[in-house]
Amino acid sequence: MAKFRYNGDFPNWTSLRLADGRIQDVMFHPGQVVDVPVDHPFIVSLEEQGYLTFLGFDYPDAPPEPPKPLTDFEQRLQAAKHPTGKLARYRYDGQQMNGAALRLPDGSILDVMFWPGQEVTLPMDNDYVLVLEAQGYLTFLGNEAETGVAPIVAAPLTQAITSSGSTVALSTDETLPIEEPVSTSLAMTPRKRGKVPADTKSNEVTP
């Protein structure tokens, strides 16, 4: 096989019988290159008449180019074949508010509201989510954290009364244990029981 350029003014067509018995149909277009057997009598005749210009023999096919790395979207598109329901953050770029009910891999339904320009958390390997992203309605912002963030719990507050009489709130670190109060009464020595002195007048009123 060799490459020829067809120099005719009009398209042409022919069937060439090859050496192994096969038939090769060839279309000749003005100015176009064709691959034909270099030693075929019909091809030799066309070359002698100036209808074909020999360009060279065929060379082995160029080695295939290495596959291009998949984009982030293409990777998530492949992952959707085996969905896991992993969540990711998106920005909704639609012009109108919208809503959807997404079925998760465990069979549960996730109701989602889409607000223009707002972020929303969605399953990244859901078919509907991928379609919205491909259409430009969603912009992928990143994966969610693998582990949840522990909530911040405020310390319980304790009330305290200031010297002015107002009540303020104290945190646990500012409160101190209350010691057992000490009695402010004076210790009195017990009086011995005995007879009343003789010179003590009675307060009783006699009739």
matplotlib code that plots the C-alpha trace (Angstrom):
import matplotlib.pyplot as plt

x = [0.0, 1.1, -0.3, -1.3, -2.9, -5.7, -5.3, -8.5, -11.0, -14.0, -14.7, -14.2, -14.7, -13.4, -13.2, -9.7, -9.1, -6.1, -3.5, -5.2, -8.5, -10.2, -12.0, -11.1, -13.6, -11.7, -13.2, -11.1, -11.8, -9.9, -6.9, -7.4, -5.0, -5.9, -4.3, -4.1, -1.8, 1.2, 1.7, -1.9, -2.2, -5.1, -3.2, 0.0, -2.1, -3.7, -0.2, 1.2, -1.8, -1.0, -4.2, -2.3, 0.9, 3.0, 3.5, 5.2, 4.6, 2.4, 4.1, 3.0, 0.3, 1.4, 1.5, -1.7, -1.5, -1.5, -4.9, -5.5, -6.1, -9.7, -11.1, -12.6, -16.1, -15.3, -14.0, -17.2, -19.1, -17.4, -17.9, -21.7, -21.7, -21.3, -22.8, -21.9, -23.9, -20.8, -21.7, -20.1, -20.7, -22.1, -23.2, -26.6, -26.2, -29.8, -31.9, -35.0, -35.6, -36.0, -36.3, -35.7, -36.1, -32.9, -32.9, -29.8, -28.0, -29.6, -33.1, -33.8, -35.1, -33.2, -35.4, -33.3, -34.1, -32.0, -31.7, -29.9, -26.3, -26.5, -24.4, -26.1, -24.8, -25.6, -24.5, -21.7, -22.4, -26.1, -27.2, -29.5, -26.7, -24.2, -26.7, -27.3, -23.5, -23.0, -25.7, -24.0, -26.7, -24.3, -20.7, -18.7, -17.0, -15.3, -15.8, -17.3, -15.1, -14.5, -15.2, -17.7, -16.7, -17.5, -20.0, -18.9, -20.8, -20.9, -20.2, -23.3, -23.8, -24.3, -26.0, -24.3, -25.5, -23.1, -22.8, -25.1, -27.8, -27.8, -27.6, -24.8, -23.9, -20.7, -19.1, -18.2, -14.5, -15.5, -17.7, -16.2, -17.6, -19.6, -18.1, -20.4, -21.5, -20.2, -22.7, -22.5, -24.3, -22.2, -21.4, -23.2, -22.1, -25.1, -26.5, -26.6, -30.0, -30.5, -32.7, -33.8, -32.1, -34.2, -34.0, -35.4, -39.0, -41.6, -43.3, -46.5, -49.5, -51.5, -55.2]
y = [0.0, 3.5, 7.0, 8.9, 12.3, 12.3, 15.1, 14.6, 17.4, 15.3, 12.6, 9.0, 5.6, 2.1, -1.4, -2.9, -6.6, -7.2, -9.9, -12.0, -11.9, -9.2, -6.3, -2.7, 0.0, 3.4, 6.9, 9.5, 13.1, 16.0, 16.9, 14.2, 11.5, 7.8, 4.5, 2.1, -0.8, 0.7, -2.2, -2.5, -2.1, 0.4, 2.5, 2.4, 3.5, 6.4, 7.5, 7.4, 9.5, 12.1, 11.5, 10.2, 11.6, 9.2, 10.5, 7.6, 4.3, 3.8, 3.9, 2.0, 3.6, 6.1, 4.7, 5.5, 8.5, 7.8, 8.3, 11.7, 11.9, 12.0, 15.4, 15.6, 15.6, 12.5, 10.7, 11.4, 10.4, 7.0, 6.7, 7.1, 3.6, 2.4, 5.2, 5.5, 8.7, 10.6, 14.3, 17.3, 21.0, 22.7, 26.2, 26.4, 28.7, 28.5, 31.6, 30.3, 28.5, 24.8, 21.6, 17.9, 14.6, 12.5, 8.8, 7.8, 4.4, 3.1, 3.8, 6.9, 10.1, 13.4, 16.5, 19.4, 23.0, 25.0, 28.8, 30.9, 31.6, 29.5, 26.6, 23.2, 19.8, 17.0, 13.3, 13.7, 10.4, 10.9, 10.9, 13.9, 15.9, 15.1, 16.0, 19.4, 19.9, 19.0, 21.5, 24.3, 24.6, 23.3, 24.2, 21.6, 23.3, 20.4, 17.3, 17.4, 16.6, 12.9, 13.2, 15.4, 18.4, 18.2, 20.8, 23.6, 23.2, 26.3, 25.7, 25.9, 29.3, 29.9, 33.0, 35.1, 38.2, 41.1, 43.6, 46.0, 43.4, 42.7, 39.1, 38.1, 34.8, 33.1, 30.2, 27.0, 28.1, 31.2, 29.5, 28.3, 25.7, 27.1, 26.3, 25.3, 28.5, 29.2, 30.1, 33.7, 33.0, 33.5, 30.5, 30.8, 28.7, 26.8, 28.0, 25.5, 24.6, 25.2, 26.9, 30.5, 32.8, 33.7, 37.4, 37.1, 38.4, 36.5, 38.1, 36.3, 38.3, 36.9, 37.5]
z = [0.0, -0.7, -0.5, -3.7, -4.2, -6.8, -9.3, -11.3, -11.6, -10.7, -8.1, -9.2, -7.8, -8.5, -7.1, -6.9, -6.6, -4.3, -4.5, -1.8, -3.6, -1.5, -3.1, -2.1, -3.0, -3.5, -3.8, -5.5, -4.5, -6.2, -4.2, -1.6, -0.5, -0.9, 0.2, -2.7, -3.7, -5.4, -7.9, -9.0, -12.8, -12.6, -10.1, -12.3, -15.3, -13.4, -12.2, -15.8, -17.0, -14.3, -12.3, -9.3, -7.6, -5.5, -2.0, -0.2, 1.3, 4.4, 7.7, 10.8, 12.8, 15.3, 18.9, 20.8, 23.0, 26.7, 28.2, 29.7, 33.4, 34.4, 35.6, 39.0, 37.5, 35.4, 38.5, 40.4, 37.3, 37.4, 41.2, 40.6, 39.2, 42.8, 44.9, 48.5, 49.4, 50.4, 50.9, 49.3, 49.2, 46.1, 45.2, 43.3, 40.3, 39.1, 38.7, 40.5, 43.8, 43.3, 45.3, 44.8, 46.7, 46.3, 47.0, 49.0, 48.6, 51.8, 50.4, 52.4, 50.8, 51.2, 50.6, 49.3, 48.7, 46.1, 46.7, 44.0, 45.1, 48.3, 49.3, 49.8, 50.9, 48.5, 47.8, 45.3, 43.5, 43.0, 39.3, 39.6, 41.3, 38.6, 35.9, 37.5, 37.7, 34.1, 33.1, 35.1, 37.8, 40.5, 41.2, 43.2, 46.2, 47.9, 50.0, 53.5, 56.5, 57.0, 60.7, 62.4, 64.3, 68.0, 69.1, 71.4, 74.7, 76.9, 80.6, 82.9, 84.5, 88.2, 89.7, 92.2, 94.1, 94.2, 97.0, 95.2, 95.2, 91.5, 90.2, 87.8, 86.1, 86.9, 84.9, 86.6, 86.9, 88.8, 91.4, 94.6, 97.0, 99.8, 103.2, 106.0, 107.8, 111.3, 114.0, 115.2, 118.5, 121.7, 123.8, 127.2, 130.1, 131.4, 134.7, 137.6, 138.9, 142.6, 145.2, 144.8, 147.3, 150.3, 149.7, 146.2, 146.1, 144.3, 141.4, 142.0, 143.0, 145.9, 146.1]

ax = plt.figure().add_subplot(projection="3d")
ax.plot(x, y, z, "-o")
ax.set_aspect("equal")
plt.show()
